[in-house]
Amino acid sequence: MDMDTYQQQASTTAKYPESTGLIYCVLGLASEAGEVAGKLKKAIRDENGVLSESRKEDLLAELGDVLWYCAMTAMELDATLSSVAEANLNKLFDRKDRGVIGGDGDKR
């Protein structure tokens, strides 16, 4: 499935206040990313960092929720997921070409 098809189909499941859509989606994105982190944290604590198949499935399910919120956030910003992905790759390859892929700062 391509990213824009996913975004369009995912949008049919969206149910949130239109007036605060962007805020809702960004907060949801942060919340779901936190759930991904929490699942991994528990694997470190409870399973010495070894990921069981069940834990991997849980992580992937949460990652799907992150993807949904990414798609809806992009939609709220009148962008497609493919345009966001393309812009991100362009930025990363530019950094790689200039030898600044490591380090910190958004504008490197």
URNOR-V387788 format. One record per backbone hydrogen bond with DSSP energy under -1.0 kcal/mol. NH is the residue of the N-H (numbers start at 1). CO is the residue of the C=O. E is the energy in kcal/mol with one decimal. If there is no record, write none. Layout:
nh:NH co:CO e:E
nh:NH co:CO e:E
//
This chain:
nh:6 co:2 e:-2.3
nh:7 co:3 e:-2.5
nh:8 co:4 e:-2.4
nh:9 co:5 e:-2.7
nh:10 co:6 e:-3.3
nh:11 co:7 e:-2.0
nh:13 co:10 e:-2.1
nh:14 co:11 e:-1.1
nh:21 co:18 e:-1.3
nh:24 co:20 e:-2.9
nh:25 co:21 e:-2.7
nh:26 co:22 e:-2.6
nh:27 co:23 e:-2.5
nh:28 co:24 e:-2.3
nh:29 co:25 e:-2.5
nh:30 co:26 e:-2.3
nh:31 co:27 e:-2.4
nh:32 co:28 e:-2.8
nh:33 co:29 e:-2.5
nh:34 co:30 e:-2.0
nh:35 co:31 e:-1.6
nh:36 co:32 e:-2.0
nh:37 co:33 e:-2.3
nh:38 co:34 e:-2.5
nh:39 co:35 e:-2.2
nh:40 co:36 e:-1.9
nh:41 co:37 e:-2.8
nh:42 co:38 e:-2.2
nh:43 co:39 e:-1.5
nh:44 co:40 e:-2.2
nh:45 co:41 e:-2.6
nh:46 co:42 e:-3.4
nh:47 co:43 e:-1.8
nh:49 co:43 e:-2.4
nh:50 co:47 e:-2.2
nh:56 co:52 e:-2.5
nh:57 co:53 e:-2.4
nh:58 co:54 e:-2.2
nh:59 co:55 e:-2.6
nh:60 co:56 e:-2.7
nh:61 co:57 e:-2.3
nh:62 co:58 e:-2.2
nh:63 co:59 e:-2.4
nh:64 co:60 e:-1.9
nh:65 co:61 e:-1.4
nh:66 co:62 e:-2.0
nh:67 co:63 e:-2.4
nh:68 co:64 e:-2.2
nh:69 co:65 e:-2.1
nh:70 co:66 e:-2.5
nh:71 co:67 e:-2.7
nh:72 co:68 e:-2.4
nh:73 co:69 e:-2.5
nh:74 co:70 e:-2.6
nh:75 co:71 e:-2.1
nh:76 co:72 e:-2.5
nh:77 co:73 e:-1.2
nh:78 co:75 e:-2.0
nh:79 co:74 e:-2.6
nh:84 co:80 e:-1.9
nh:85 co:81 e:-2.8
nh:86 co:82 e:-2.7
nh:87 co:83 e:-2.2
nh:88 co:84 e:-2.2
nh:89 co:85 e:-2.4
nh:90 co:86 e:-2.5
nh:91 co:87 e:-2.2
nh:92 co:88 e:-2.6
nh:93 co:89 e:-3.0
nh:94 co:90 e:-2.0
nh:95 co:91 e:-2.3
nh:96 co:92 e:-2.6
nh:97 co:93 e:-2.8
nh:98 co:94 e:-1.8
nh:99 co:96 e:-1.2
nh:100 co:95 e:-2.9
nh:108 co:105 e:-1.0
//
